[in-house]
Structure formats: C-alpha cells, structure tokens
Amino acid sequence: MSAIAAPLWRRAVRPAWQGFARLVERAQAARSNHAYAPMIRLAAEFIHTNRIAGDYLEFGCCRARSFAAAWKVARRFALPWHLYVFDSFAGLPDPRGPDAGSTFARGQFAMDLPTFEQAARALGVPRERYTAVPGFYRDSLTEGLRMRLSLRRAALVFIDCDLYESTRDALAWLVPYLQTGTVLCFDDYFCFAGDATRGEQRALAEFRAAHPGIALVDWHLFGWHGKSFIVNRRAPAPGGGA
Ligand SMILES: C[S@@+](CC[C@H](N)C(=O)[O-])C[C@H]1O[C@@H](n2cnc3c(N)ncnc32)[C@H](O)[C@@H]1O
C-alpha cells in the first residue's frame, strides 16, 4: 500500500467499514431477538382490516418487549385496544410436570411491577390504556377477576409464558373471550426442542381436544419459536364456554 493509502485505510476507511459492519450485526440481532414485532404487526393489520373488536391480552409481559410492539401497532392502526397484561412479576414458576428438567428455571425473567410500569411510562403508554394483573395464573386467573375487568372480547392474545402449566391455565381462563377472528400467538410453541409433549405445544393440544367448538386455523410461524392461529368459534357453548 502507498504511503498515502495506508494511513487513509487505517484512519478512515477501516473504522467506517467496521462501524457499518457493527450496525448490520446489531440490526440482524435485533431482528432475530424480536421476531414477534413483525408478527404483532401482521396481527394488527388482520384485526384492523377484518374489524375484529376487542382488546389485547398478554400472558408473560416482563421485559415489556412484546408489550412495546403491541402499543406501537395499536397507535399505528388507531386500534382502541385496552392492553391487559398478566404476569407473576416474579418470573417463572417452577417448571413442573412435563416441563421438569428443562432449561427454564423458577424466577427466570423476573421483573417487578414498578419496573414494568416504568417501562410502560417510557414507552408513552397512558396509564388508563393498560391493566396489569399480578400473580401466578393458578391464583390470579379467577372468576372474580372477570368481574373486576371490563374485558369482553379478545382481539389479539399474545402468550409468552413458556411453560405447559402456565399456558394451560391461561387458555382455560381465556375461553369466554375468544371469538371468530381472535388472533392467538404462542411465542414459545417450538421451545423444548419442538417436543409436542411439553410446554405451550402440549397445553394447546389439550385445549383443542377439550374444546371442539373452538377451531384454530393455522396462521403464521414467527422466528424459530413462535406460531399463530386464528380462532373460528363454531358454536357458542352452553353457559358461554366452548
Ligand atoms: C419470556 S418472559 C416474557 C417476555 C415478554 N413477553 C417480552 O417480550 O419482553 C415470560 C414471562 O412469563 C411469566 N410467567 C410464566 N408463567 C407464569 C405464571 N404461571 N404466572 C404468572 N406469570 C408467568 C414470567 O413471569 C415472565 O415474565
């Protein structure tokens, strides 16, 4: 290299090239870590175009990343969603039963409620636009809770609670809010190395068997881990269930 080209390479071209490569790397990492953002956007487009009434429900909200994506699309499509988030705010419960012996661990992903509220403030979500329901689902998802919430129908349900029992409890509680056109997203559908006898996949298989009146139409896959469905409610069940 010539006496002029060498310092130019060292001082200008190489650092600029390295900076660009870092930016590309970060953009790729952000895409792969946030595969649910495009999924939530697609769901919002579907809901907007098909005029699906109802609200946004999220099971497993800590770290607030999917919540941020939901708020962004609610604003973009002027969806009048109230955002309901359900979380222990103490991390995962014990992975038990079929999930025992996995890489998930009790307390993992813990974020307390004030920290979540701070994240929501930083995103600019008005306090009256969301409701946080703290507690482990086996205790929090009760009939009494239904009376306290003004929730009537679900437009988009984002299930990101990783484990079989958590997903089972969330799905059981959701039944009266599901309507034809509700989009159901499972962020961890292919966790546990895709083992259908564990995690969200098992919970959903059991739910389908127990509720033949609620058909789930396969919709999009997202990332390596997620799968979404569109609810078709075939018949209203006695007493409002399916
Ligand atoms: C992977 S994190 C959620 C990440 C979040 N959706 C995001 O995008 O940042 C999983 C969450 O599920 C919650 N969770 C799992 N099982 C639960 C249960 N049975 N009851 C309450 N919360 C639960 C955990 O507390 C944790 O916050």
The ligand as an SDF file (V2000), in Angstrom:
LIG
                    3D

 27 29  0  0  0  0  0  0  0  0999 V2000
  -40.1650  -14.7410   28.4280 C   0  0  0  0  0  0  0  0  0  0  0  0
  -40.8910  -13.7840   29.6530 S   0  0  0  0  0  0  0  0  0  0  0  0
  -41.9480  -12.6880   28.7740 C   0  0  0  0  0  0  0  0  0  0  0  0
  -41.2310  -11.7380   27.8670 C   0  0  0  0  0  0  0  0  0  0  0  0
  -42.0930  -10.6060   27.3300 C   0  0  0  0  0  0  0  0  0  0  0  0
  -43.2410  -11.0920   26.5690 N   0  0  0  0  0  0  0  0  0  0  0  0
  -41.2670   -9.6800   26.4880 C   0  0  0  0  0  0  0  0  0  0  0  0
  -41.4790   -9.6440   25.2900 O   0  0  0  0  0  0  0  0  0  0  0  0
  -40.4290   -8.9500   26.9840 O   0  0  0  0  0  0  0  0  0  0  0  0
  -42.0230  -14.9390   30.3680 C   0  0  0  0  0  0  0  0  0  0  0  0
  -42.9130  -14.3200   31.4220 C   0  0  0  0  0  0  0  0  0  0  0  0
  -43.9540  -15.2230   31.7650 O   0  0  0  0  0  0  0  0  0  0  0  0
  -44.2740  -15.0470   33.1420 C   0  0  0  0  0  0  0  0  0  0  0  0
  -44.9490  -16.2780   33.6080 N   0  0  0  0  0  0  0  0  0  0  0  0
  -44.7090  -17.5450   33.2010 C   0  0  0  0  0  0  0  0  0  0  0  0
  -45.5270  -18.4150   33.8390 N   0  0  0  0  0  0  0  0  0  0  0  0
  -46.3270  -17.6680   34.6500 C   0  0  0  0  0  0  0  0  0  0  0  0
  -47.3890  -17.9950   35.5440 C   0  0  0  0  0  0  0  0  0  0  0  0
  -47.8050  -19.2620   35.7420 N   0  0  0  0  0  0  0  0  0  0  0  0
  -47.9940  -16.9960   36.2070 N   0  0  0  0  0  0  0  0  0  0  0  0
  -47.5980  -15.7090   36.0090 C   0  0  0  0  0  0  0  0  0  0  0  0
  -46.5940  -15.3360   35.1730 N   0  0  0  0  0  0  0  0  0  0  0  0
  -45.9660  -16.3020   34.4910 C   0  0  0  0  0  0  0  0  0  0  0  0
  -42.9210  -14.7890   33.7910 C   0  0  0  0  0  0  0  0  0  0  0  0
  -43.0560  -14.0690   34.9820 O   0  0  0  0  0  0  0  0  0  0  0  0
  -42.1840  -13.9840   32.7090 C   0  0  0  0  0  0  0  0  0  0  0  0
  -42.3260  -12.6090   32.9300 O   0  0  0  0  0  0  0  0  0  0  0  0
  1  2  1  0
  2  3  1  0
  2 10  1  0
  3  4  1  0
  4  5  1  0
  5  6  1  0
  5  7  1  0
  7  8  2  0
  7  9  1  0
 10 11  1  0
 11 12  1  0
 11 26  1  0
 12 13  1  0
 13 14  1  0
 13 24  1  0
 14 15  1  0
 14 23  1  0
 15 16  2  0
 16 17  1  0
 17 18  1  0
 17 23  2  0
 18 19  1  0
 18 20  2  0
 20 21  1  0
 21 22  2  0
 22 23  1  0
 24 25  1  0
 24 26  1  0
 26 27  1  0
M  CHG  2   2   1   9  -1
M  END
$$$$
